Structures are given as structure tokens and as C-alpha cells.
Amino acid sequence: MDTKEGIDALFLYATEGILITNDKGEIIKINPSAEKLFKYEPNELLGKKIEVLIPQRFSAHKEHRENYNDHPHARSMGAGMNLYGLKKDGTEVPVEISLSPYSNTEGKFVVAFIVDITMRKQAEERMKNYSAELEKQVKNRTMILEEAIQELEKTKKDLHNALDKEKDLSELKSRFVSMASHEFRTPLTTMMSSLSLVTKYGEQNDKVNQSKHVTKIKTSINNLTDILNDFLSVSKLEEGKVENMPEEIHVKNFIAEVISEMKSMATQGQLLVHTHSGNETAMIDKKFLKNVLFNLISNAIKFSPEKGIVDILCYVSNSSLKIIVKDNGIGIPKADQEHLFERFFRGHNATHIQGTGLGLNIVARYAELMNGSIDVESEENKGTTFTMIIPQ
């Protein structure tokens, strides 16, 4: 590679752009990669001033070039700066440039090495968007947590004179604090770790790993939301602020909208299949129904495998509304089923999966307020079916 042929090969086949200018700023040699970067034909740039490759807004470049020729030295350009080159068609391209001066009997020259950093700039922009969205989500979840704490304190004051409810509230608070110390720590740790890796993979333009860790962040945010929503629901139920207010709704469309909102929670390949039969409308409290559907469907998603199917079936007759949520997940051990609707209870085979143990207790309370019923059928490793019936 020390021969002239070897040096010429390095110049011609280098993947980064290389050009050489004389002390007048004229391009005397340019490699194919640089010509391709700036969209010029072979040898079309020879003899042209280097300023032809620089956007007009950098009008001071000629002065900078002349100063550089007076005090030449090797240097890198681009770190902490926004440098752009000008293509033949007038479009701009972000670049990093390294300059190396040399001289011989023919005069003084400058070698410029030019790297197209378009992909890096795009990755940095995506990272800014990811970071801004994450900051927004964390801020929103913090506000929800503050509201939950305020609700807890208010509930404690309202129930101060009722010994039995005070005891229940103390247990709720104790269990919540214990649960929160673990359940909050896990997603928050995941978010911080994944955010660091997202930044790293963004710099490496590794879109696959970057996307994987963005998904982990979103999942952790959803887990935090689930925990806070469960606790707020329990607080409101304990305060007696929840009242059944049925209204006529289009059941098929309403359930379809809820399922659409929850599709982002599904893991890879999971399908949420909605089937409706019977009357189109029913009298039911919309908030109650949405809470029930959210808890039952989110449980089915969490406890089902990838590519699993979650069936949501609805039957509306003149006398009742029946909703069935069926999965083919890990199932519930027989010994656990009698405790399933108790507050904070979690099955022995589900302790490794994120959750508060409040969701099914909330579902049972809502079913009771609507004068309805909720039943479960399950077999370990074969799936679970929840059936809720609300009289009309």
C-alpha cells in the first residue's frame, strides 16, 4: 500500500469524501465518494472554488479559508457545530469535516475529509422526541401520584370516626406503601436503564435495539398508570363517592373503542378478538363498564403468551348484558380461585408478573354496584374465562 497505486486506490475507494484544494481555494482533486455526496459528475468540480460546496449563508467562509491558509494546521470541524454542505441541486447535507494541510515544491494544499452525518442527525432528532415524550409522561404520572396521595389523606380524614373503616384504610395504606415501594421501583429502574441504552443505540444508529428499549419504556409507563388507576378506584369506592348511573349506550361500538385503546398494551403477536350478538344497546354506567373491561382485558393480556388470543364476547338481551373475557394464558390454580376477588390477592403462579392485586377486587365491587355478578372458570396452563352478567 506504500506504492502510488496503493495510495491512489485508497483515495478512489474510500467511503468518505476526500478533496484537495490549492492555496486559492480551488479544487484540484476529488474522489468519487465526494462527487457522489454532492451529486456532481466525475471531474465536474475540478478547478471550481471550494465555496461552490458551501451554502450561501456561510458567506464568511472565504475569509476563514484565507486565515487558515496563513496559519495552516490539522483540525476537525463539526464537533459541537452544525456544518452543512451544498449539493449541486441546491439541497443541503449535514457533514463533519477534517482538514490537513501539506506543501511541496508545487505549492501549499489542504486535504479535506468529508463525512455525511445525515443518519446521525436523524437519530439525534428521534432521541430528542423520545426524551421529550418520556419527560412529559413522567410529569403526568407524577401529578397522578400526587393526586392519589391527596385522595388517600382526604379519605383518612373522612373515615376518622368510623373505627372499622379506619382500620380498613390503615391496612389499605400500609399495603399500598409496601406494594408501591416494589412495584414503582421496578418500572422506574427499567425506564432509567432503557433510556440510557436508547441514547447509546441512537448514537450507533442501531434502530432495532433502540426500538426495543423504547417499547420497554412505554410498557413501564403503562404499568405505573395501571397501579395508580387501581389505587384511585379503590380510594373512591372506599369513600362511597362512586354511584351507579346507567344510561343507554351502543354496546358494540363502546367495547370496540375500549379494545382499540388497549391494543398498544398487547405483546408481540397477541390478538384481541371482539364478538357481539343480540341487541345493539343496553342501559349501563359507561365509567363502570370501561373500568371493568380495562381490568379484565389487561389481565388477559398480561397472563397470556405472545401470539395468544384474547376473546371479548358480548351478548345483549332484553333481560341482561353478558360480557365474557377469555384467554389461553397461565390460568389460575384451583386453590387460589376462592380468594381471587380479595383485595391485594395474587395467585401463586403470578407473583413474577407486574400487578397490584387490586384489579379483580375493583371489578367485583363494580359488578355489585350494578346488581350484577362476576364468575371465573380457569384451569392452570390452559387459560381463564371471566363472565360478568348485568341485569337490564
Secondary structure, DSSP 4 states (H G I P E B T S, - for coil): --SHHHHHHHHHH-SSEEEEEETTSBEEEE-HHHHHHTT--TTTTTTSBGGGGS-TT-TTHHHHHHHHHHS---EEE-TTS-EEEE-TTS-EEEEEEEEEEEEETTEEEEEEEEEE-HHHHHHHHHHHHHHHHHHHHHHHHHHHHHHHHHHHHHHHHHTTT-HHHHHHHHHHHHHHHHHHHHHTHHHHHHHHHHHHHHHHHHHTT-HHHHHHHHHHHHHHHHHHHHHHHHHHHHHHHHHT------EEEEHHHHHHHHHHHHGGGS-TT-EEEEEEEE-SEEEE-HHHHHHHHHHHHHHHHHTS-TT-EEEEEEEE-SSEEEEEEEE-SS---GGGGGGTTSTT---TT-TTS---S-HHHHHHHHHHHTT-EEEEEEETTTEEEEEEEEE-
